[in-house]
């Protein structure tokens, strides 16, 4: 009987081969993960546009339920929402939203919700725009995503 000890472990060549394979896999995976960031911004912007449409519809429903067509405001969950033709105006549409984290809001004749980086920098052409309702029509929400 031979009495010798067996050493266990990986050889240097085996380790180099594994590291090389991991490097090749990482080279293919990295661009896919980078593309996911843009897709996430696009999806967040489209989701906010849907939230704006829903908030406008819910506010309009609350206004109709009041039964007073001359009412200029609606209160939803403690938030006062000023109305234009029975729908939220541009200045208070964000009060009808539960959350729009990750977006900056610029209010004028319209309310523009611009997607922002985690550092708070607006991303150009990645936004949802709320245009208040004109007489006898619903508000419009447009989405610009060619910069996401």
Beta strands, then each sheet from edge to edge (+ up, - down):
strand 1: 73-76
strand 2: 79-84
strand 3: 87-88
strand 4: 103-107
strand 5: 110-116
strand 6: 122-131
strand 7: 140-144
sheet 1: 1+ 2- 3+
sheet 2: 4+ 5- 6+ 7-
end
